[in-house]
Structure formats: structure tokens, C-alpha cells
């Protein structure tokens, strides 16, 4: 029997197109009853306050995974499940590395697998999730490509928060970061008009005075990230942030910890407590760094910790125990 080569080629092309489109299928998992997403729904920014679907202030508290390209073993469904169920996290953050070896730039397929695995698990648990383009430098075209894919896949999911630039370094300027952010925001908004977008600022997200003097205009549901390490930044950064808040700049602390900004050294418990009290008083959402087993103070887990959660006290370093207790107590408070 003669084979119609032309028809086979057409069929093959259609099948491949279907597979590609299916890979970007919008995830619309219903959140479990009484989960953070079931209670709060799609988030919005009102004034300088993160708010729920009813317009009521909401404070998210949770953990960030470490760089996916350095510690991918914790990017598992079970780890997300444990953070939601045991630690009572209402949000987790995916630090998709951009720049180092084996990062998104060199291995985008693996990077996106890590991202979607955690996002989908967070959605099943009914918690919020930050998709963080974890870079210290500008990669505008790469960011637009990445967030086009993420927005296409998750545009209808109320869980999603886009963090479009982890930490612009000391060489960045607000003029450059603002231009980059406006381009990436427009790319996302062409697909996803509503979900929260987080914008960074120079000097590792501490130049909120530059933001306050020249904020992004013409966009809704955007917030600006502030990062602190309590042993380094202390009251000066809180004062600067208060000025930004007074100027109606919405702040989200997407990364913080209690030790030095290197991620190492002793934990400054006094300053950490000051920061937690300050964030709670201002109703600022915050995420601690990081779910990792690196030999440093800010990595919460020991090398013996399972990749799948179920972490007992002997799997937690001092910082992990502090984070777990703080998140549990505040997120279960009535």
C-alpha cells in the first residue's frame, strides 16, 4: 500500500504542536479547603499593602529554596508538602539560578523542570509560590522568554507571584533596573494581567529610596522587594523602608535571614527579632533564606537531611529551627 508522505508530515507537525501547547497548559488546581489560597484567593495590591481577594490585608510567611543549580535535591513535591503541612508556610520561593554553571542560561530544560515541580506541588497544597529569576545581573531577553512561558502556563492560577530580578548588584542603577523591569512586566501583563509582580532595586534590594523617587507608573499589582540580613543591615534599612512605605511604595521581603549578608557568621537574634516585629507591625510579607544543606549559617538543613522533607530537629541547623518555630507560631496565630 502506498504511503502518503505529505499527510504523514502534516500529522507529525500537528502532533508536535499539540505536545508543545500541552506543556504550557494552564494549571488550575483547586486549593484544599482552608488552605491559604482557598482563604485569600487571588492577591492584589491596595495602596502599599498586599491584600486578599476581599481587599483585606494579608501577610505571607515562608521559606525560599536555595539556588536550584547548586542544591536541586530539595526541589521535590515532598519537600513542598512538608513545608506547607509541618512548617505551616503560606508561601515558598523558587530560586531559579541564572548565571552560574548549570543555571537557566546553560540548562533551561532542567531549570524549568525544577520550577514547575515546585509550583505544581505548591498549588496542590494551596500555598502561594514565588517564581524567582534568581540573578544578580541583567538578562532581559532571557527573562522575557522565561516569563512568557511561566505566564502562559500559570496565568489563571491565583497562587503565582513573579519575582523578575532577584538582586541587582552594586553595579546596577535604578534607571537600568527600572527599564528592564518595565519590559519584563509588559511581557507578563500581555499574558497574565493580574498576578503580583515583584521588582528589585540596586545594592541587593536595599535602594528603596531610588524607587520612591521614581517608581514604575501605569502598572497595577506590582511590589518592590527588600532583602535584609539582620547582622549586617540593622535599623538603617528599616528606616529607609519606612520612608518608602510612607511614599506608598509596597514592599515584599522576598529574602531575609538573621546572620551577615554573606550568609555566614553568627545569628544576631536581637536584630532578627527587631526585624520580625517590624515586618509584622507593617503587615509586610516575608520569606527566609534558605532550604539548603550548604556549609553556611543561612542554610537551614544538615547534609543528612532527606530531600523529601520529614525533617526532625536533628536534620535542622540552628537557623532552620528558628525559622520553623517563627513561621509556625505566626502562621497558626488566630
N, C-alpha and C positions, 0 to 999 in steps of 0.2 A: 504494500500500500504506500502510495506516495505521501510524504510528509510536507505540509505547508509551512515552510521555514518562516515566512513572513508572519503568519499567525502565531507561531511559537515565540518569535521575538516580541511581538506586541504583548502577548500574555505574560512573558517574563518581565517586561518593563512595568506592566500594571501591578504584578505581584510584588516587585521590589518597591514600587511607590507605596503600596499598601503597608508593607513592613516598616518603611521609614515613618509614615504618618502614624502608624500604631505605636511606634516607640515614643512619640511625643503626645500620646493620648492624655487628655486632661484627667488627673486623678481627682475623684470626687467622693472619697470615702467618708461615710457619715461618722462623726466623732462619737465615742461612747458616752452614754448618759452621765451627766455631772462632771465630765472632763472639762479642762479649761476652755477648750474651743467650743464645746457644747454650751457652756455657760455664757461665754463672751462673744462668740461668733466672729465675724469679720471686724478687724480693728480699724480705727480711724484716728486722725489727729484733730483735736479741737483746741485751738489756741496753741499752748505749748505742752499739752497733755495727751498722752496716749490714752485712748478711750475705747470702750467696747461698742457693740452694735447698738446699744441703748443710749450711748453718749455718756456713760458713766466712766470715771477714771479707772484705769486698770494698771496694775504693776506686775510685770512678768519677772520671774526669778528662775535662773537655771544655770547650766554649765555649757562650756564650749569644749568640743573635741579639739585635740591638738592638730597640727598640720597633717593633712591626710597623707602627704608624700613621705612623712617621717614615721608616723605611728598609725598606719592604716588598720592595724589589727583590732582596734576598738570600734571601727565603723561597722557595727553589726546590729541587726534587729534586736538581739537580746540585750545589748548594752543600752540601747534606747529604752527598751521596755523596763529595765531595771531603774534607770534614772527617773522615769515617769512614775513608776509604781512605788519604789522604795525611797528614793531621794525626794519625791514629790515635785520634781521640776515641772514648771509650766511652759518652759521653753528650752530648746537645745540649739547650739550653734555649730554649723559645719564650717570648719576652717579649711576650705579647699585651696591648697597651696598653689601659688602662681609665682614662678621664678626659679626656685631651687631645682636640683636634679629630680627627675621623675615627677615633676609637678604637672599642672594642667598644660603648660606650654609644650612639654615633651611627650606627655602621655594623656591626652584628653579623654580617651575612652575609659581608662581606669579611674580618672578623677571624677567623671560623671557617674560612673558606677557607684563610687563611694557616696557621692552626693545623693543620688536618687534612693539608694538603700536606706540612708538615714531619714530622708524626707518622708518616704513612704511609711517607714516604721513610726515616725512621729505622728503622722496623720492617723494611723490606726490607733494610736494611744490618745488622740485628741489633745495633743500639745502643740504649741507653736514652734516654728523652726526657722532659724536664720540661715539663708544661703549666702555664705560669705566668700567673696572673691578676695582671698587672703594674700594680698600683695603689698609690698612697700613701694612699688613703682607703677608708673602709668603704662597700661597696656590697653589702649582704648579700643582698637578693633577687635582684639581677643575678648574683651569684656562684653562688647556688644554682641558678638557671636554667641558667647556663653549664655548671656541673659535672655537672648532671643529664644534659645532652646528651653531654658528653665521657665520662662513666662508662658511659652506655648504649652508646655506640659502641665503647669500648675496654676494657670490664670484663674480658674474657678475655685481654687482651694482657699478657704479662709485662714489656713494655718501659716501661710507663707509670708516671710519678711525677707526682702532683698537687701543685702549689705554689699554695696557696689565697689567698695575700696576699703580694705582692712585698715591700713595705717600709712597714709602718706608720710614719708620720712622727713628729716630735717632739711633736705634739699628742695622739697616741694614748695610751691607758692599757692596761696588760696586762689589766685587768678587761674592757674593751671588746673588745680583740682576742681574748681567750680566749672570750668569749661568741659572737662572730662565728665563730670557728674551730670551736667545738663544734657550731654549727648547720650549717655547711658540711660538716664531717666526717660528721655524721649523714646528711646528704643523699647524700653519696658512698657511705657504707657501706651504705645501703639498696639500692644497686645493685652496687657493687664492694666486697666485704668484705675484700680483701687488699692491693691495691697500695699502695705507700708514699704517704703524705700529708705534705707539709712545711708547717710552721706558722711564721709570722713573729712578731716581737716589736717593741715600740716603739723609737723612735730608730733607725729604719732597720736593724732586726735586730741590735741590739747589747745589748738589755736582757735578757740571758740569766739574770741574777741574779733578775729578776722571775719568769721561767719556772721556775727551780729552786725558788723559794719556794712556787710554786703551780702545778704542772704540770697538764695535762689528764689526767684519770684515766678509766679504763673503756674505753680505746681501744687497739688494737694497731697496730703498723706506722706510727706517726707519729714524725716527727723535727722538730727545730726549726732554722730557718735562721739562720746567722750570715753577715753581709756585712762585708767589710773592704776598705779602700783603703789600701795599705801606707804611703804617705807621710803619712797622717793618723792612722791608728789605732794602729799600733806595738804595743809589748809589753802595754799595758794591757788591750786587748781579748783578747789571748791568755790573759792571767792570768784574766780574768773567765770566759772559755770553759773554762779548766781547772777552775775551781770548779764550773761546771755539769756538766762531764763526770764529775767526782768524785761529783756528786749523781745520777748515772745518767741525765743528760739527753742524748739522742742528738742530735748536731749534724751538719748538712749545710751546707757553704758553697756556696750556690747562686749567689753573685755575688761576685767579687773582682777586684782589679786592683792595679797597682803604684804608681799615682800618687795625687794628692789625691782626696778624696771628691767633689769637683766633677767628676771625670773628666778634669781637665786638669792642667797643670803637669808638672814633670819626674818621671821614674820613679825611685823610691827603690829601687835594685837591692839594696842591703843588706837593707832591711826586707822586700822581696819574697822574697828568698832565705830569710830567717828564717821567714816565714810558710809557704813551701812546705815547708821542713824540718819545721816544727811540724805541719802537716797530715799529712805522710807519717808522722811518728812516732806520731801519734794515730790513724792509719788513717781520716782524715776525707776524704770525697769533696768535690771542689771543681770549680767552673765559673768560667771567666774571662769578663769583660765587655770588648768585645762585637764581634760580626761586623757591622760598620757602616763607613761611609765619611764620617762626620761630621767636621768640622774640630775635633777634640779629641784629646788624647793617648790616651784609652782606646778609641777606635775603631781597629780593627786594620788597616783597608783604606784604600787611596787611592781617590779618586773615579774613577780609571781602571780599578779592579778590576772584573773581569767579575762579573755577577750569578750566574754558573753555576760558580763555583769555578775550578779550574786556576790558582790564584794563585801566580805566581812571586815571587821576592824583591822585584822592583820594584813589585809590587802591594801589598806589606806595609809598613806603618809599623813603627817600632821595636818598639812593643808587640806587634804581630802576630807579628814574628819571635821575640820572647821567648816568647810563648805557644805558638807552633807547636813550637819546639825543646823546651820544657819538657814539653808533653804527649806529644810523640813519644818522648822519651827515657824517660819514666816508664811510659808505657803499653806500650812494647815491651820493657821490662826483664824479664828472666827471674828 
